Amino acid sequence: MDSTRELLGLFSGLSEISAGKFTIGLLVLFLCLLYWYSVAPYSKLERIGIKHPKPLPFVGNMFLFQKGFFEVQQQMVKKYGRVCGYYFGRRVTIMVADPDMLKQILVKDFSNFVNRMKLNIVSKPMSDSILFLQDAEWKHVRSLLTPTFSAAKMKEMCPLINQVTDILMENLKKYADSGKSFNIHKCYGNFSMDAIASVAFGTQVDSQNNPEDPFVKHAKMFFDFSFFKPIIFLSSKFIFPFFMHIRNILPYTRQNEMNNFFRRVIKDIIAQRDQQPPNERRQDFLQLMLEARKSTPCTNVENFDMAQYDEWSESPSAQAAATSSSQRSPRKMLTEDNILGQAFIFFVAGYETTGNTLSFASYLLATHPECQATLLQEIDEFWELHNTPDYMNVQQLPYLDMVLAETLRMYPSGVRSDCVVNGQFFPEGTTLEVPVGALHYDPEFWPEPEKFKPERFTAEMKAKRHPFVYLPFGAGPRNCIGMRLAQMETKISLIRILSQYRFETCPETQVCLKLTLPFNSETREGARKCF
């Protein structure tokens, strides 16, 4: 009996030891799998011969970008070459700062590089915008929208920009009469919001004098929303992608409130305009999209580049294509979700970028009075010939073009399948990134790149330079579709401001302007001005 008990005790002890070993074994296996998961992607760049900084487990090179992308990209290109890479979490990213290769990628081999990086953090209506649509859906919507940004359509929208500029001028007069310095970036932000609200949402607002306007409040809520401080969302997506499925099922009351408000705005305006006679409808971007619900001209992907579109649209081949298109079976038109998505993305893209460009241009002119004097003389001559700026006559100020081009140089705003470009292999699924800041500050293309020199953009200087070293609006079929609208808005506002005022620095102005946001070029407090 005793021997039986001893035997059972021995088995029990062995069982406890085995269970302990099994638990330890599972823990070791889990740690091994966790380590493998944390480093598994980090051999891809080395295998294809792309130089890169050493990644850390799980996060890759994320910590390099804690204070922003702009300077880090410049340093990486300088250290590792014009084609280099990094790991944003587990995502492989290849930066291409070689102009010949960029031309191949953005234009000649565009069919292999159609889509932008897919972000599961984006929900409707943003996901229905041309920024996030992919493949055939993107091509369809872009083909319908491209003609709405032609020179002819910009002429129709010009009065709306002048109306919004009237409000800006009234607000600037109050500051000028006070004789005090002020933060002009805030004024330009309000102007940009008013302009995009007018053009994209068909809504007249004065965000500076009426901050409690429901549209203004929801718009500011939209820009304060964490989507625009995306490092946390991006981290979860690129380190632990499966967490995004959990996030997507969680309720987001604030986001839903914003989406529902803007959806109601669009629906109300659609209903109102459907009841109006055609000759009474407001000629804005929203109206052009509404017309695209029924019938609209379209263009092929080869002619999506807005820099070349007007020249193509007036050619015999364009007329033949339009005739052929009208004779084919009915095409799929824009849906209400498409319309709302485009309105959202133009609001997002137009608000920050235009306001920032105007702020930086004003700052650079204030700190370079000799350049401002040259521009003032050109604008004075403009007003001797014209009563009101419009889309056509603002193209007649070459020095203004040079000033804005140099401003955008200094403060500039995925692969479908395996592909080889200029001898470099790009594996399927790789994210390609164009480090515009590194291109715009490369001393080989831009001597003394830190200096403000509008003369870099004379016709003679541009002819000597590779066209793909200057990409403030991108290039090729997926370039910025709103480029013409942004340029018109910026030019009209500056022409009218400088017809009455000049920019000056004040004691609060930061002479070495500091950029404050990690994901784009922006200043918050440095661009203070006196008139």
ChimeraX attribute file (.defattr): number of C-alpha atoms within 10 A of each C-alpha:
attribute: neighborCount
match mode: 1-to-1
recipient: residues
	/A:1	6
	/A:2	7
	/A:3	8
	/A:4	9
	/A:5	10
	/A:6	11
	/A:7	12
	/A:8	12
	/A:9	12
	/A:10	12
	/A:11	12
	/A:12	12
	/A:13	12
	/A:14	12
	/A:15	12
	/A:16	12
	/A:17	12
	/A:18	12
	/A:19	12
	/A:20	12
	/A:21	12
	/A:22	12
	/A:23	12
	/A:24	12
	/A:25	12
	/A:26	12
	/A:27	12
	/A:28	12
	/A:29	12
	/A:30	12
	/A:31	12
	/A:32	12
	/A:33	12
	/A:34	14
	/A:35	13
	/A:36	13
	/A:37	15
	/A:38	19
	/A:39	16
	/A:40	14
	/A:41	18
	/A:42	21
	/A:43	11
	/A:44	14
	/A:45	21
	/A:46	11
	/A:47	8
	/A:48	12
	/A:49	12
	/A:50	19
	/A:51	19
	/A:52	22
	/A:53	15
	/A:54	11
	/A:55	21
	/A:56	15
	/A:57	19
	/A:58	24
	/A:59	20
	/A:60	24
	/A:61	20
	/A:62	19
	/A:63	13
	/A:64	15
	/A:65	16
	/A:66	11
	/A:67	14
	/A:68	17
	/A:69	17
	/A:70	20
	/A:71	12
	/A:72	17
	/A:73	24
	/A:74	20
	/A:75	12
	/A:76	21
	/A:77	23
	/A:78	13
	/A:79	13
	/A:80	14
	/A:81	17
	/A:82	20
	/A:83	20
	/A:84	23
	/A:85	26
	/A:86	25
	/A:87	24
	/A:88	22
	/A:89	27
	/A:90	26
	/A:91	18
	/A:92	21
	/A:93	20
	/A:94	22
	/A:95	23
	/A:96	23
	/A:97	26
	/A:98	17
	/A:99	17
	/A:100	15
	/A:101	20
	/A:102	20
	/A:103	18
	/A:104	14
	/A:105	24
	/A:106	21
	/A:107	17
	/A:108	14
	/A:109	16
	/A:110	19
	/A:111	16
	/A:112	17
	/A:113	20
	/A:114	20
	/A:115	19
	/A:116	19
	/A:117	16
	/A:118	14
	/A:119	14
	/A:120	15
	/A:121	16
	/A:122	13
	/A:123	13
	/A:124	14
	/A:125	21
	/A:126	21
	/A:127	22
	/A:128	25
	/A:129	24
	/A:130	23
	/A:131	22
	/A:132	19
	/A:133	21
	/A:134	18
	/A:135	13
	/A:136	10
	/A:137	14
	/A:138	18
	/A:139	20
	/A:140	21
	/A:141	23
	/A:142	23
	/A:143	19
	/A:144	22
	/A:145	25
	/A:146	21
	/A:147	22
	/A:148	22
	/A:149	21
	/A:150	20
	/A:151	16
	/A:152	13
	/A:153	17
	/A:154	20
	/A:155	16
	/A:156	15
	/A:157	21
	/A:158	21
	/A:159	17
	/A:160	19
	/A:161	23
	/A:162	19
	/A:163	14
	/A:164	24
	/A:165	22
	/A:166	15
	/A:167	19
	/A:168	22
	/A:169	15
	/A:170	11
	/A:171	15
	/A:172	18
	/A:173	16
	/A:174	11
	/A:175	16
	/A:176	15
	/A:177	9
	/A:178	11
	/A:179	11
	/A:180	12
	/A:181	18
	/A:182	21
	/A:183	17
	/A:184	24
	/A:185	25
	/A:186	18
	/A:187	19
	/A:188	22
	/A:189	22
	/A:190	22
	/A:191	29
	/A:192	29
	/A:193	27
	/A:194	27
	/A:195	28
	/A:196	29
	/A:197	25
	/A:198	22
	/A:199	25
	/A:200	24
	/A:201	24
	/A:202	22
	/A:203	16
	/A:204	16
	/A:205	23
	/A:206	20
	/A:207	23
	/A:208	19
	/A:209	11
	/A:210	12
	/A:211	14
	/A:212	12
	/A:213	13
	/A:214	12
	/A:215	23
	/A:216	20
	/A:217	14
	/A:218	18
	/A:219	20
	/A:220	15
	/A:221	15
	/A:222	18
	/A:223	14
	/A:224	11
	/A:225	14
	/A:226	13
	/A:227	15
	/A:228	12
	/A:229	14
	/A:230	13
	/A:231	16
	/A:232	10
	/A:233	18
	/A:234	19
	/A:235	17
	/A:236	17
	/A:237	22
	/A:238	22
	/A:239	20
	/A:240	16
	/A:241	15
	/A:242	11
	/A:243	13
	/A:244	17
	/A:245	12
	/A:246	9
	/A:247	15
	/A:248	13
	/A:249	8
	/A:250	8
	/A:251	9
	/A:252	10
	/A:253	9
	/A:254	13
	/A:255	16
	/A:256	11
	/A:257	14
	/A:258	18
	/A:259	20
	/A:260	13
	/A:261	16
	/A:262	19
	/A:263	18
	/A:264	11
	/A:265	16
	/A:266	21
	/A:267	14
	/A:268	12
	/A:269	16
	/A:270	16
	/A:271	10
	/A:272	11
	/A:273	16
	/A:274	12
	/A:275	10
	/A:276	11
	/A:277	8
	/A:278	10
	/A:279	7
	/A:280	8
	/A:281	13
	/A:282	18
	/A:283	20
	/A:284	21
	/A:285	26
	/A:286	23
	/A:287	20
	/A:288	20
	/A:289	24
	/A:290	19
	/A:291	13
	/A:292	21
	/A:293	16
	/A:294	13
	/A:295	15
	/A:296	20
	/A:297	16
	/A:298	23
	/A:299	22
	/A:300	15
	/A:301	17
	/A:302	12
	/A:303	20
	/A:304	24
	/A:305	20
	/A:306	25
	/A:307	18
	/A:308	11
	/A:309	19
	/A:310	16
	/A:311	12
	/A:312	15
	/A:313	17
	/A:314	10
	/A:315	10
	/A:316	10
	/A:317	11
	/A:318	18
	/A:319	13
	/A:320	10
	/A:321	16
	/A:322	16
	/A:323	12
	/A:324	10
	/A:325	15
	/A:326	14
	/A:327	9
	/A:328	8
	/A:329	7
	/A:330	10
	/A:331	12
	/A:332	13
	/A:333	18
	/A:334	20
	/A:335	16
	/A:336	18
	/A:337	16
	/A:338	22
	/A:339	25
	/A:340	25
	/A:341	23
	/A:342	25
	/A:343	25
	/A:344	24
	/A:345	20
	/A:346	21
	/A:347	21
	/A:348	18
	/A:349	16
	/A:350	24
	/A:351	23
	/A:352	19
	/A:353	19
	/A:354	24
	/A:355	24
	/A:356	27
	/A:357	24
	/A:358	24
	/A:359	26
	/A:360	25
	/A:361	23
	/A:362	25
	/A:363	25
	/A:364	23
	/A:365	21
	/A:366	24
	/A:367	19
	/A:368	16
	/A:369	15
	/A:370	11
	/A:371	18
	/A:372	21
	/A:373	13
	/A:374	12
	/A:375	22
	/A:376	20
	/A:377	13
	/A:378	17
	/A:379	20
	/A:380	14
	/A:381	12
	/A:382	19
	/A:383	14
	/A:384	8
	/A:385	9
	/A:386	11
	/A:387	8
	/A:388	14
	/A:389	20
	/A:390	21
	/A:391	23
	/A:392	13
	/A:393	13
	/A:394	20
	/A:395	14
	/A:396	12
	/A:397	16
	/A:398	14
	/A:399	20
	/A:400	22
	/A:401	19
	/A:402	19
	/A:403	23
	/A:404	20
	/A:405	21
	/A:406	23
	/A:407	24
	/A:408	22
	/A:409	23
	/A:410	21
	/A:411	22
	/A:412	23
	/A:413	20
	/A:414	17
	/A:415	21
	/A:416	19
	/A:417	14
	/A:418	12
	/A:419	16
	/A:420	13
	/A:421	14
	/A:422	10
	/A:423	8
	/A:424	13
	/A:425	13
	/A:426	20
	/A:427	17
	/A:428	13
	/A:429	15
	/A:430	20
	/A:431	21
	/A:432	19
	/A:433	17
	/A:434	19
	/A:435	23
	/A:436	27
	/A:437	26
	/A:438	23
	/A:439	25
	/A:440	25
	/A:441	21
	/A:442	19
	/A:443	12
	/A:444	9
	/A:445	15
	/A:446	17
	/A:447	11
	/A:448	12
	/A:449	15
	/A:450	12
	/A:451	11
	/A:452	18
	/A:453	18
	/A:454	18
	/A:455	16
	/A:456	17
	/A:457	19
	/A:458	13
	/A:459	11
	/A:460	10
	/A:461	10
	/A:462	13
	/A:463	10
	/A:464	9
	/A:465	14
	/A:466	12
	/A:467	13
	/A:468	19
	/A:469	23
	/A:470	23
	/A:471	19
	/A:472	20
	/A:473	18
	/A:474	17
	/A:475	21
	/A:476	23
	/A:477	22
	/A:478	24
	/A:479	17
	/A:480	19
	/A:481	25
	/A:482	18
	/A:483	17
	/A:484	17
	/A:485	24
	/A:486	20
	/A:487	17
	/A:488	21
	/A:489	26
	/A:490	19
	/A:491	22
	/A:492	20
	/A:493	22
	/A:494	17
	/A:495	22
	/A:496	19
	/A:497	17
	/A:498	17
	/A:499	15
	/A:500	12
	/A:501	15
	/A:502	17
	/A:503	21
	/A:504	20
	/A:505	22
	/A:506	17
	/A:507	10
	/A:508	14
	/A:509	21
	/A:510	15
	/A:511	15
	/A:512	8
	/A:513	16
	/A:514	14
	/A:515	17
	/A:516	15
	/A:517	14
	/A:518	16
	/A:519	16
	/A:520	17
	/A:521	23
	/A:522	24
	/A:523	16
	/A:524	17
	/A:525	18
	/A:526	22
	/A:527	27
	/A:528	24
	/A:529	24
	/A:530	20
	/A:531	20
